[in-house]
Amino acid sequence: MTQASKPVAHTVAAIAALDLDPIKLKLMDPEEGPGWSREYADRMEVAYKRFLTLLAKFPDETIAPTKDVDKFWHSHILDTMKYAEDCEHAFAYFLHHFPYFGMRGEQDAANLRTAAERMHQIYEREFGEALPTGA
């Protein structure tokens, strides 16, 4: 994942401009999604965009999203055409997701915990508030 082809400021602006309303619609549906409230879906949209921003700004850091930011990401990925277009527009490449991080033994689980802690630290430093967790 190299950022060389697009200035970080352009990537950050493109992430901020993403239309994620279709993703939130599914996340708010009690049958097709987890049934989040509009307020919570909006909060997770902000947290997800901030997660993507951190990936763009700190490509050499290993960070991990919270469970609900990860759910938002999964829902975005499931809209395959939109996700591919959004990745190309924002990053100029397809942003892959590795869903097994933390599941491959004790050391991997420890690495996931470290990446989650790092995510919280960088998020708070960059955005001046704690990363939202839990519904």
N, C-alpha and C positions, 0 to 999 in steps of 0.2 A: 504494500500500500504506500505509494509515494504521492506526496502532495506537490511535487515539482511542477506539474503541468498546470496548476491553477493557484493563484495567490490565496493565502489563507483568508484574507478579508473577504474575497469574493465567495469563497466556500461558506464562511460564516453567514454572510448576507443571504445566500441561496438557501441555507438551512432555515434561517429565520422566516423566509418567505414560503416555505413548504406549506401546501394546503393539506392538512391532515384531518379535515372534517370527516371524510369517509371512514377513516380508521377509528375515530372516536365514536362514530355512529354504531359500528359493530361492537366496540367495547362497552357501550352503554346498553346494548340490547341484552335483556335478561336470558334469552334463549340461545342466541348465537354467540354471545360474549359473556363476560363476567357481570354485566349489569351495573357498571359504574355509574355514579351520578354525573351530571353534566359538569358540575364543579370539579369533581375528582378527575374526570377525563381531561378537562382543561389544564389542571395542575400537572398531570402526567404528560400531556403534550409539551408543556414548557420544559419539564425535566428531561424528556426524550430529546427534544431539540438541543438542550444544553449538553446532554450526553454526546450527541453527534458533534456538537461544537468542540467539545473537549477532545474527541477523537481526531478532529481536524487540526486543532491547535497543538496537541501533544501526541504526535503519531508514534513516538518512541516509548511512551508510557503504556504499561499494561493496566487497564482499568476495567472494572466490571460494573454494569448497571444494577440497580436494585431489581427485585423480582417484578415489580409493576412496570418499571421502565422497560425491562426485558419483555414483558407481556405486550407492551405497546409496540416494541420493535418487532416481535413475532407477528403481531396483527398487521403491521406495515408490510412485512415480508410476504405475508399470505396474499396480499394484493400484488401479485408478481409483476404485472405490467407497470403499475404505478410505482412500485418500489424500484424497479430497474430504471425507469425514467427519472425518478427523484434522485437516485444515486448518481446517474450520469449528469444531471443538471447541477447538483450540489458538489459532488466530489470529482466528477469527470472519470469515475471508475465505479464498478460494482462493489459495494461495501458488503463483504461476506460476514456471516455470523457463524461462530463455532459453538454449537449448543451443548457440548460435552465438557466444557471447562468446569473443573471441580468434581467431576464424577469418576475420574480414572485413578483412584487411590488416594492415600493420605497426603502425599506431597502435593498432588494436584488440588486437593481440597484446601490445603494450606495456601497454595498459590492464589486460589480464588479469593480466600479471605483477605490476603494481602492486596489483591487487585481491587477488592471492594473498599477496603480501608483507604487505599490511594485515591479511588474515585471520590469518596467523601471529602478527603483533604483538598483535592484539586478543585472540586465543585465549590466548596465553601470559600476557598481563596479567590476563585474566579468570579463568583456570582454574589458573594457577600451574605450568603444564607445557607442553612443546612439543606442537604438533599432531602426532598420529601420522601417519606416511606409510609407504607400501609394505607389502606382505605379509611 
